[in-house]
Amino acid sequence: MKNLLILLVFLAMAACDNSLSEKEKQEYANKGNEISQASFKALSEKLTEQMKLGGPAKAIPFCNVEAIPLTQQLSEEYKVTIKRTSDKLRNQENKPSERELEIINNFHKLISGKKEITPIVEVDSNNNKHYYAPITVKANCLACHGEVDEFVSIKTDSIIKSLYPNDKAIGYNEGDLRGIWSIEFKK
């Protein structure tokens, strides 16, 4: 009877173990990297197309209406939940969870300490696997996310403010941390 009780306790503890092996972490990191790169490519191709058609005046309304549906379409395609979030939001629908904000803040601390930031793979208390990776500002992002009057024209700023009255996603420089990719793998 005592051995059976010990076995049951051991099995219960094993069932509650939400950790991943190094091999599993690497597999989820590879999948997350693939998905975030494909998502970035899809979004940037559409934005580049809009910029060529009419600059920020075309790209900003596109982002306002099409960015989240495009991300949702990719989520369905990859059978995950894909989110782009930041501590300086433009679209309030991208508001970070408490954990996402912790990760963003940790990435800022690492950058301040001149340390490398790398993607994170972890398991939450519900045994859901998550991938978080930094999004950094590229030179071509500055037309809509840079300093007003330096990179962002007054006209562009007024378009942004008309579509995103609570916008905080401005004032960046190339290489700054813009936010994170947050990918949750469905069970």
N, C-alpha and C positions, 0 to 999 in steps of 0.2 A: 504494500500500500504506500509506504514512504517513497519507494522508487517511482511509482506512478505519479505521485504528487510532484516530485522533483522534475519528472519528464514534462508534466503539464505546465509547470512554471517556466521551464526552459522554452517550450514551444510558444507559450504566450509572449515571452520576452522576444523571441525571434520574430514573431508575427508583428510586433510593434517596432521593430528595427527599421527606421526610415532612411538608413544610410545607403549610399551607393558605393560599389567597388570602384577602384580607379579605372578599370576597363569600362564600366557603365558610365562613369563621369565623362570619359573621353568620347564614348559613343554619342552621348547627349550633347557634348560640346561640339562635335563634328556636325551633328544634325542641326543644332541651333545656329552654328556658323553658316551652314548651307542655306538655311531658311532666311536668316537675317540678310545675307548677301543677295539672295534672290529677291527679297522684299525691297531692299535698297535699290537694286537694279531696276525693278519694275516702277517704283516711285520716281526715281531720278530720270528714267527714260521719258516718262509722261511729263514730268516737270520741264525737262529740256525741250521737249516738243512744244509745250505751252510757251516757254520763254522765247523760242524761235518765232512763234506765231504772233507774239505781242508783248514780250517782256513780262515784268511783274504784274502788269495790268491783266494779263491772261492767266499767269501762273497762280496768283493768290486766290482768285475765285475757284480755280480748279482744285487747289488744296482744300479749300473750304468745303467743297461739295463732294469731291471724289477720293481724297486720300484715305479716309476711314473705310469706305466701301471697298476700295482696292485692297487694303490690308485684310478686311474680312474675307474677301474672295480668296486671297492667298492662304488665310487661316483654314478655310474649308478645303482647299487643294492639298495642303500639307497635313490636315487633320490635327491642328494645334490652335492655340489662341495666340495671335501676334498683336503686340501693342508697342507703340512708340510713346514714350512718356518723358517728362522732364520736370525739373524743379522750377523752370521758367516757362510756363505754358503759353501757348497761343490758343489752342483749342481746348476748352474745358472738358470735352469728352475724353481727353487723354490724361486726365488727372491720375497721378501715381497712387498706388496703394501705399500703405505704411511701409511694407517691406521694400517696395520699389524706391521709395524716397530714402530709406536707409542705405540702399545700394548706391544711389546717386550721390548722397552725401559722403559715403565712404570713397567713391571714385574721386570726388573733389579733394578729399583729404590726401589720398595717394598722389594725386597730381601736384598738390601744394608741397608735398614732401619729395617731389621729383622722382616718384616711384612709378613703375610701369603698372598700367591697369589692364587686366585681362578678364575675359568672360568668366562668369560664375555659373556653376551648375549646382543645384541643390534640390532637396526634397522637402516639401512642407509637411505639416502635421497631418494632412489628409493623404499623404503618400503621392502627391502630385509632383511631377518633375518640372523644374523651371530652369531656364537659360536666360541670363542677363548679360548684355554686352554693351559697351560704350558706343555712343554715337558722337562723333566729333564733327566740328564745323569744317566744311571744305570751302575753298575760295569762292566757288560759284554759289554757295549758300548765303554769302554776305549781302547780296542784292536785296534779300528779304529779312535777313537776321543780323546784319551788321549794325554799325553805328549810323544813326540818322545824320544826314549831310556829309558823311564820309563815304559810306557804301550804299545806304538806303536813301533814295531821293525823298523829298517832301511829298511828292505825288504818291509814291509807293507807300510811304508811312500813312498817308491819309486813307489809302485803299485798305491797308491792314487794319487800321483803327475802325473803319466802317464795318468790316466783316468780323473783327475780333476786338470788341471794345475793351476787353480786359487783358489784352496782349502783354505778355512779359518776355516773349521770345525774341528779344532784340538786344543789340549792344554787344554781340559776340565778335570775336576775332578768329581768324583761321586757326584751327587746331584746338579751340576751346571744346570742352565737354558740353554738348548740346542736350544730351539726355541718354536714354538707354533703350535698347531693344529688350522687350520682356516677352519671352515665349514660354507658354505653358503647354506641356505635352499632355494630350488627353489619354486617359487610361485605356 
